[in-house]
């Protein structure tokens, strides 16, 4: 009886441990969002900092859209499999800056998704126009798969 109880205890611990080892969400790579914008996030350094490129699919500017640099950081707690992060995009084609903050998740089907909120600050010529200079929104990014 003791052997059966010990076996069942070890089996339950193994099952619980396997359910706790969730797949880690990795920020590095190519992503596309719900509006068709694409970004590439480079490797994280030891401090959790990263750099990349953002190509927006939408703009209020009349200028031609160009790839723009992004830089940010990811929270680096080792146990965190679904990390939070933030990054800034300095647009190369307009006098605006956008900051994103979000979290990297792994869905139950194994798909990685970035849930983000952003603030876009546009330059205005006078302080009286400050009220209309900042927009806020959300985006969901999914990993771009390599085309075969």
N, CA, C and O of each residue as an XYZ file, in Angstrom:
592
protein
N       0.810     -1.191      0.000
C       0.000      0.000      0.000
C       0.859      1.262      0.000
O       0.541      2.241     -0.676
N       1.961      1.228      0.772
C       2.852      2.380      0.847
C       3.490      2.640     -0.515
O       3.648      3.792     -0.919
N       3.853      1.578     -1.218
C       4.468      1.749     -2.546
C       3.486      2.390     -3.527
O       3.879      3.239     -4.326
N       2.243      2.001     -3.476
C       1.227      2.568     -4.359
C       1.036      4.046     -4.038
O       0.950      4.874     -4.945
N       0.969      4.376     -2.761
C       0.802      5.779     -2.352
C       2.005      6.610     -2.792
O       1.842      7.727     -3.283
N       3.197      6.075     -2.621
C       4.414      6.780     -3.038
C       4.418      6.979     -4.550
O       4.740      8.062     -5.038
N       4.059      5.931     -5.288
C       3.998      6.038     -6.743
C       2.997      7.107     -7.178
O       3.295      7.918     -8.055
N       1.823      7.110     -6.572
C       0.801      8.103     -6.921
C       1.259      9.522     -6.582
O       0.976     10.458     -7.329
N       1.957      9.683     -5.471
C       2.475     10.992     -5.087
C       3.500     11.476     -6.107
O       3.442     12.622     -6.551
N       4.435     10.610     -6.479
C       5.463     10.979     -7.467
C       4.812     11.284     -8.813
O       5.201     12.241     -9.484
N       3.839     10.493     -9.210
C       3.138     10.721    -10.473
C       2.419     12.061    -10.461
O       2.488     12.812    -11.434
N       1.717     12.371     -9.348
C       1.024     13.666     -9.292
C       1.999     14.826     -9.323
O       1.730     15.834     -9.977
N       3.117     14.711     -8.638
C       4.113     15.787     -8.669
C       4.671     15.978    -10.082
O       4.886     17.109    -10.519
N       4.901     14.896    -10.779
C       5.412     14.998    -12.150
C       4.395     15.673    -13.060
O       4.762     16.494    -13.900
N       3.134     15.334    -12.899
C       2.087     15.947    -13.723
C       1.945     17.433    -13.427
O       1.785     18.236    -14.346
N       2.003     17.803    -12.159
C       1.902     19.217    -11.779
C       3.112     19.981    -12.316
O       2.961     21.073    -12.864
N       4.302     19.418    -12.162
C       5.517     20.090    -12.631
C       5.492     20.294    -14.136
O       5.907     21.346    -14.622
N       5.012     19.304    -14.886
C       4.978     19.453    -16.343
C       3.993     20.528    -16.764
O       4.210     21.199    -17.773
N       2.913     20.706    -16.011
C       1.952     21.748    -16.377
C       2.474     23.131    -16.026
O       2.015     24.126    -16.587
N       3.427     23.208    -15.106
C       3.996     24.495    -14.716
C       5.086     24.960    -15.670
O       5.402     26.150    -15.705
N       5.660     24.062    -16.435
C       6.716     24.455    -17.355
C       6.088     24.939    -18.654
O       6.055     24.228    -19.658
N       5.600     26.146    -18.603
C       4.945     26.749    -19.766
C       5.990     27.126    -20.814
O       7.151     27.381    -20.493
N       5.563     27.155    -22.039
C       6.431     27.565    -23.134
C       6.755     29.041    -22.986
O       5.868     29.854    -22.725
N       8.013     29.386    -23.149
C       8.449     30.769    -22.986
C       8.143     31.582    -24.241
O       8.382     31.128    -25.360
N       7.616     32.777    -24.044
C       7.366     33.704    -25.146
C       8.647     34.496    -25.400
O       9.197     35.107    -24.484
N       9.115     34.483    -26.638
C      10.376     35.128    -27.007
C      10.073     36.348    -27.870
O       9.423     36.233    -28.910
N      10.543     37.507    -27.439
C      10.271     38.758    -28.129
C      11.048     38.888    -29.446
O      10.557     39.493    -30.399
N      12.244     38.330    -29.496
C      13.099     38.432    -30.681
C      12.417     37.813    -31.905
O      11.835     36.731    -31.824
N      12.499     38.523    -33.048
C      11.956     37.965    -34.282
C      11.133     38.956    -35.071
O      11.192     40.163    -34.837
N      10.359     38.429    -36.018
C       9.538     39.240    -36.915
C       8.073     39.125    -36.520
O       7.564     38.032    -36.271
N       7.393     40.292    -36.466
C       6.012     40.365    -35.995
C       5.180     41.214    -36.942
O       5.701     42.108    -37.608
N       3.883     40.930    -36.998
C       2.939     41.756    -37.745
C       1.739     42.024    -36.846
O       1.370     41.184    -36.025
N       1.132     43.203    -37.005
C      -0.001     43.510    -36.134
C      -1.324     43.510    -36.899
O      -1.371     43.253    -38.102
N      -2.380     43.801    -36.174
C      -3.735     43.762    -36.710
C      -3.993     44.809    -37.786
O      -5.006     44.729    -38.482
N      -3.103     45.792    -37.943
C      -3.243     46.809    -38.989
C      -2.323     46.541    -40.185
O      -2.356     47.277    -41.172
N      -1.502     45.487    -40.097
C      -0.587     45.158    -41.183
C       0.800     45.756    -41.045
O       1.614     45.637    -41.961
N       1.088     46.396    -39.921
C       2.439     46.921    -39.680
C       3.357     45.770    -39.296
O       2.920     44.791    -38.691
N       4.631     45.893    -39.652
C       5.614     44.850    -39.370
C       6.775     45.406    -38.562
O       7.165     46.562    -38.724
N       7.321     44.568    -37.692
C       8.521     44.958    -36.966
C       9.425     43.761    -36.794
O       8.986     42.612    -36.736
N      10.706     44.074    -36.714
C      11.729     43.081    -36.438
C      12.410     43.485    -35.147
O      12.929     44.595    -35.031
N      12.407     42.584    -34.177
C      13.042     42.831    -32.884
C      14.312     41.998    -32.830
O      14.281     40.780    -33.005
N      15.444     42.679    -32.581
C      16.732     42.000    -32.498
C      16.920     41.277    -31.173
O      16.059     41.323    -30.294
N      18.059     40.611    -31.047
C      18.394     39.859    -29.831
C      18.480     40.782    -28.626
O      18.946     41.916    -28.736
N      18.035     40.298    -27.488
C      18.166     41.030    -26.238
C      19.602     40.940    -25.747
O      20.237     39.893    -25.871
N      20.124     42.049    -25.182
C      21.435     41.964    -24.561
C      21.263     41.537    -23.104
O      20.146     41.252    -22.671
N      22.358     41.489    -22.346
C      22.323     41.008    -20.963
C      21.454     41.878    -20.060
O      20.984     41.410    -19.023
N      21.238     43.119    -20.433
C      20.404     44.028    -19.639
C      18.932     43.973    -20.056
O      18.088     44.626    -19.442
N      18.621     43.195    -21.098
C      17.251     43.111    -21.588
C      16.926     44.155    -22.637
O      15.768     44.302    -23.027
N      17.939     44.889    -23.102
C      17.724     45.922    -24.116
C      17.710     45.294    -25.505
O      18.370     44.285    -25.755
N      16.941     45.913    -26.404
C      16.892     45.423    -27.777
C      16.708     46.584    -28.741
O      16.298     47.680    -28.361
N      17.024     46.311    -29.998
C      16.879     47.280    -31.082
C      16.171     46.572    -32.224
O      16.135     45.343    -32.287
N      15.612     47.363    -33.122
C      14.946     46.752    -34.254
C      14.465     47.781    -35.254
O      14.868     48.944    -35.225
N      13.598     47.327    -36.136
C      13.045     48.150    -37.221
C      11.524     48.000    -37.209
O      10.998     46.908    -36.999
N      10.833     49.110    -37.438
C       9.368     49.113    -37.490
C       8.941     49.708    -38.828
O       9.429     50.766    -39.225
N       8.039     49.033    -39.515
C       7.470     49.539    -40.762
C       5.961     49.606    -40.586
O       5.274     48.585    -40.620
N       5.451     50.826    -40.398
C       4.020     50.994    -40.167
C       3.248     50.852    -41.475
O       3.757     51.142    -42.558
N       2.019     50.403    -41.340
C       1.129     50.299    -42.499
C       0.154     51.462    -42.532
O      -0.572     51.641    -43.511
N       0.133     52.257    -41.461
C      -0.827     53.358    -41.357
C      -0.115     54.634    -40.913
O       0.847     54.588    -40.147
N      -0.606     55.775    -41.407
C      -0.057     57.061    -40.991
C      -1.056     58.161    -41.319
O      -1.876     58.034    -42.228
N      -0.967     59.239    -40.560
C      -1.756     60.435    -40.866
C      -0.917     61.411    -41.679
O      -1.419     62.427    -42.160
N       0.359     61.094    -41.826
C       1.285     61.951    -42.564
C       1.089     61.797    -44.073
O       0.659     60.749    -44.554
N       1.410     62.855    -44.802
C       1.369     62.784    -46.267
C       2.719     62.332    -46.838
O       2.851     62.106    -48.040
N       3.716     62.205    -45.957
C       5.052     61.762    -46.378
C       5.054     60.258    -46.666
O       4.229     59.508    -46.144
N       5.999     59.837    -47.506
C       6.145     58.414    -47.823
C       6.614     57.675    -46.568
O       7.548     58.106    -45.891
N       5.953     56.560    -46.271
C       6.311     55.750    -45.100
C       7.690     55.130    -45.307
O       7.994     54.617    -46.384
N       8.527     55.184    -44.257
C       9.865     54.594    -44.281
C      10.048     53.707    -43.056
O       9.408     53.914    -42.025
N      10.925     52.723    -43.181
C      11.299     51.919    -42.023
C      11.887     52.850    -40.974
O      12.641     53.768    -41.298
N      11.538     52.607    -39.717
C      12.000     53.475    -38.636
C      12.598     52.639    -37.513
O      12.164     51.514    -37.267
N      13.605     53.202    -36.828
C      14.268     52.442    -35.763
C      13.414     52.345    -34.508
O      12.654     53.254    -34.176
N      13.561     51.225    -33.826
C      12.936     51.071    -32.516
C      14.003     50.631    -31.526
O      14.964     49.952    -31.885
N      13.817     51.029    -30.279
C      14.687     50.550    -29.202
C      13.864     50.393    -27.944
O      12.953     51.177    -27.677
N      14.196     49.360    -27.166
C      13.401     49.114    -25.983
C      14.075     48.195    -25.001
O      15.265     47.899    -25.107
N      13.286     47.745    -24.034
C      13.798     46.814    -23.035
C      12.693     45.862    -22.603
O      11.503     46.174    -22.657
N      13.138     44.691    -22.174
C      12.237     43.647    -21.701
C      12.565     43.365    -20.244
O      13.733     43.388    -19.855
N      11.557     43.102    -19.445
C      11.759     42.740    -18.047
C      12.449     41.388    -17.999
O      12.037     40.456    -18.690
N      13.495     41.271    -17.189
C      14.330     40.068    -17.213
C      14.246     39.200    -15.963
O      15.286     38.821    -15.424
N      13.081     38.878    -15.492
C      12.988     37.914    -14.396
C      13.072     36.526    -15.018
O      12.286     36.197    -15.906
N      14.009     35.719    -14.564
C      14.277     34.417    -15.188
C      13.051     33.505    -15.212
O      12.856     32.767    -16.178
N      12.230     33.542    -14.175
C      11.075     32.653    -14.111
C       9.929     33.125    -14.999
O       8.982     32.376    -15.240
N      10.005     34.356    -15.484
C       8.889     34.929    -16.232
C       8.890     34.404    -17.668
O       9.768     34.752    -18.458
N       7.919     33.576    -17.999
C       7.838     33.015    -19.345
C       7.009     33.892    -20.273
O       6.979     33.664    -21.482
N       6.334     34.897    -19.711
C       5.507     35.804    -20.505
C       5.862     37.239    -20.106
O       5.107     37.896    -19.389
N       7.017     37.716    -20.577
C       7.589     38.965    -20.072
C       6.875     40.231    -20.558
O       6.240     40.251    -21.613
N       7.007     41.280    -19.749
C       6.563     42.611    -20.145
C       7.719     43.314    -20.839
O       8.882     42.957    -20.649
N       7.387     44.319    -21.647
C       8.406     45.030    -22.409
C       7.882     46.413    -22.773
O       6.700     46.713    -22.604
N       8.783     47.241    -23.273
C       8.414     48.547    -23.794
C       9.420     48.956    -24.848
O      10.589     48.577    -24.774
N       8.973     49.735    -25.843
C       9.911     50.241    -26.846
C       9.402     51.544    -27.433
O       8.215     51.863    -27.366
N      10.332     52.286    -28.009
C      10.046     53.575    -28.635
C      10.378     53.489    -30.114
O      11.397     52.912    -30.495
N       9.519     54.064    -30.949
C       9.784     54.175    -32.388
C       9.922     55.663    -32.705
O       9.002     56.445    -32.462
N      11.069     56.043    -33.245
C      11.299     57.412    -33.726
C      11.098     57.393    -35.235
O      11.958     56.925    -35.982
N       9.962     57.902    -35.671
C       9.582     57.810    -37.077
C      10.532     58.608    -37.957
O      10.837     59.765    -37.666
N      11.002     57.982    -39.041
C      11.934     58.610    -39.988
C      11.251     59.507    -41.013
O      11.937     60.219    -41.745
N       9.941     59.496    -41.086
C       9.250     60.230    -42.154
C       8.300     61.303    -41.623
O       7.631     61.980    -42.403
N       8.241     61.459    -40.314
C       7.358     62.458    -39.719
C       7.921     62.870    -38.364
O       8.733     62.155    -37.777
N       7.492     64.013    -37.880
C       8.000     64.546    -36.619
C       7.166     64.014    -35.454
O       6.540     64.780    -34.722
N       7.169     62.689    -35.297
C       6.382     62.026    -34.258
C       7.199     60.926    -33.609
O       8.178     60.441    -34.176
N       6.786     60.543    -32.423
C       7.388     59.440    -31.681
C       6.267     58.609    -31.079
O       5.269     59.149    -30.601
N       6.438     57.294    -31.104
C       5.452     56.405    -30.491
C       6.152     55.536    -29.461
O       7.244     55.024    -29.705
N       5.510     55.373    -28.302
C       5.993     54.431    -27.287
C       4.969     53.316    -27.146
O       3.763     53.558    -27.103
N       5.468     52.104    -27.076
C       4.635     50.917    -26.905
C       4.992     50.263    -25.566
O       6.156     50.262    -25.165
N       4.010     49.720    -24.892
C       4.260     48.881    -23.731
C       3.349     47.670    -23.847
O       2.224     47.775    -24.337
N       3.834     46.532    -23.400
C       3.007     45.348    -23.562
C       3.554     44.127    -22.872
O       4.468     44.196    -22.051
N       2.962     42.998    -23.235
C       3.377     41.719    -22.684
C       3.346     40.668    -23.788
O       2.479     40.681    -24.662
N       4.309     39.765    -23.724
C       4.456     38.664    -24.665
C       3.778     37.432    -24.060
O       4.157     36.980    -22.980
N       2.777     36.893    -24.757
C       2.018     35.742    -24.263
C       2.174     34.545    -25.193
O       2.452     34.695    -26.383
N       1.990     33.353    -24.626
C       1.851     32.134    -25.418
C       0.433     31.641    -25.193
O       0.040     31.332    -24.068
N      -0.337     31.571    -26.285
C      -1.723     31.093    -26.198
C      -1.743     29.583    -25.971
O      -0.719     28.913    -26.103
N      -2.906     29.061    -25.632
C      -3.042     27.623    -25.369
C      -2.704     26.778    -26.597
O      -2.326     25.614    -26.465
N      -2.839     27.366    -27.802
C      -2.494     26.630    -29.029
C      -1.011     26.740    -29.378
O      -0.576     26.225    -30.408
N      -0.226     27.416    -28.517
C       1.215     27.553    -28.735
C       1.612     28.806    -29.500
O       2.802     29.095    -29.622
N       0.644     29.559    -30.019
C       0.937     30.770    -30.775
C       1.392     31.898    -29.839
O       0.777     32.147    -28.802
N       2.478     32.573    -30.226
C       2.957     33.725    -29.468
C       2.212     34.970    -29.931
O       1.942     35.135    -31.120
N       1.881     35.848    -28.982
C       1.177     37.080    -29.300
C       1.701     38.187    -28.385
O       1.967     37.966    -27.204
N       1.841     39.376    -28.957
C       2.217     40.558    -28.185
C       0.978     41.426    -28.038
O       0.412     41.867    -29.038
N       0.555     41.673    -26.826
C      -0.559     42.574    -26.551
C       0.053     43.910    -26.134
O       0.786     43.975    -25.148
N      -0.245     44.976    -26.882
C       0.404     46.257    -26.621
C      -0.600     47.403    -26.511
O      -1.726     47.331    -27.003
N      -0.145     48.455    -25.849
C      -0.826     49.742    -25.832
C       0.218     50.771    -26.231
O       1.388     50.644    -25.870
N      -0.204     51.801    -26.984
C       0.757     52.785    -27.464
C       0.249     54.206    -27.267
O      -0.949     54.465    -27.160
N       1.234     55.124    -27.225
C       0.987     56.570    -27.251
C       1.792     57.136    -28.404
O       3.000     56.912    -28.486
N       1.141     57.863    -29.291
C       1.831     58.521    -30.402
C       1.774     60.027    -30.143
O       0.699     60.611    -30.006
N       2.949     60.637    -30.080
C       3.039     62.075    -29.860
C       3.488     62.735    -31.159
O       4.557     62.435    -31.691
N       2.649     63.641    -31.657
C       2.979     64.422    -32.850
C       3.433     65.803    -32.416
O       3.008     66.313    -31.379
N       4.285     66.391    -33.206
C       4.748     67.755    -32.944
C       3.642     68.735    -33.327
O       2.994     68.583    -34.362
N       3.435     69.743    -32.479
C       2.496     70.820    -32.792
C       3.248     72.147    -32.712
O       4.234     72.270    -31.985
N       2.776     73.127    -33.459
C       3.474     74.403    -33.553
C       3.259     75.350    -32.388
O       4.005     76.314    -32.218
N       2.236     75.075    -31.582
C       1.915     75.999    -30.498
C       1.345     75.220    -29.324
O       0.654     74.220    -29.519
N       1.628     75.664    -28.117
C       1.163     74.966    -26.918
C      -0.366     74.888    -26.847
O      -0.913     73.976    -26.227
N      -1.037     75.819    -27.466
C      -2.506     75.769    -27.445
C      -3.051     74.567    -28.228
O      -4.216     74.202    -28.071
N      -2.210     73.954    -29.071
C      -2.609     72.758    -29.817
C      -2.179     71.460    -29.132
O      -2.354     70.372    -29.681
N      -1.619     71.585    -27.937
C      -1.147     70.411    -27.199
C      -2.246     69.363    -27.011
O      -1.963     68.165    -27.034
N      -3.471     69.790    -26.830
C      -4.591     68.893    -26.564
C      -4.789     67.849    -27.662
O      -5.333     66.775    -27.403
N      -4.357     68.153    -28.875
C      -4.588     67.221    -29.984
C      -3.321     66.500    -30.446
O      -3.316     65.851    -31.492
N      -2.262     66.615    -29.671
C      -0.969     66.098    -30.119
C      -0.695     64.641    -29.757
O       0.251     64.052    -30.280
N      -1.494     64.047    -28.881
C      -1.228     62.677    -28.438
C      -2.421     61.778    -28.729
O      -3.562     62.094    -28.392
N      -2.126     60.656    -29.361
C      -3.144     59.628    -29.612
C      -2.780     58.384    -28.821
O      -1.609     58.168    -28.508
N      -3.761     57.574    -28.499
C      -3.545     56.334    -27.766
C      -4.294     55.206    -28.470
O      -5.351     55.419    -29.065
N      -3.734     54.020    -28.393
C      -4.398     52.876    -29.017
C      -3.805     51.563    -28.549
O      -2.914     51.535    -27.700
N      -4.305     50.487    -29.107
C      -3.807     49.146    -28.795
C      -3.532     48.400    -30.093
O      -4.152     48.664    -31.123
N      -2.599     47.470    -30.027
C      -2.318     46.573    -31.143
C      -2.013     45.189    -30.612
O      -1.502     45.029    -29.503
N      -2.332     44.197    -31.413
C      -1.959     42.818    -31.138
C      -1.060     42.355    -32.270
O      -1.429     42.437    -33.442
N       0.112     41.873    -31.917
C       1.081     41.376    -32.887
C       1.140     39.863    -32.818
O       1.065     39.277    -31.738
N       1.277     39.229    -33.985
C       1.545     37.796    -34.039
C       2.864     37.594    -34.779
O       3.272     38.425    -35.592
N       3.513     36.490    -34.485
C       4.816     36.204    -35.093
C       4.628     35.930    -36.591
O       3.741     35.177    -36.993
N       5.482     36.559    -37.401
C       5.500     36.282    -38.842
C       6.245     34.969    -39.070
O       7.370     34.796    -38.600
N       5.639     34.082    -39.765
C       6.282     32.798    -40.086
C       7.051     32.949    -41.392
O       6.588     33.635    -42.304
N       8.207     32.326    -41.494
C       8.953     32.379    -42.762
C       8.138     31.767    -43.896
O       7.488     30.738    -43.714
N       8.174     32.402    -45.060
C       7.464     31.845    -46.209
C       8.282     30.732    -46.823
O       9.506     30.816    -46.928
N       7.585     29.691    -47.225
C       8.293     28.519    -47.792
C       8.254     28.537    -49.283
O       8.794     27.637    -49.926
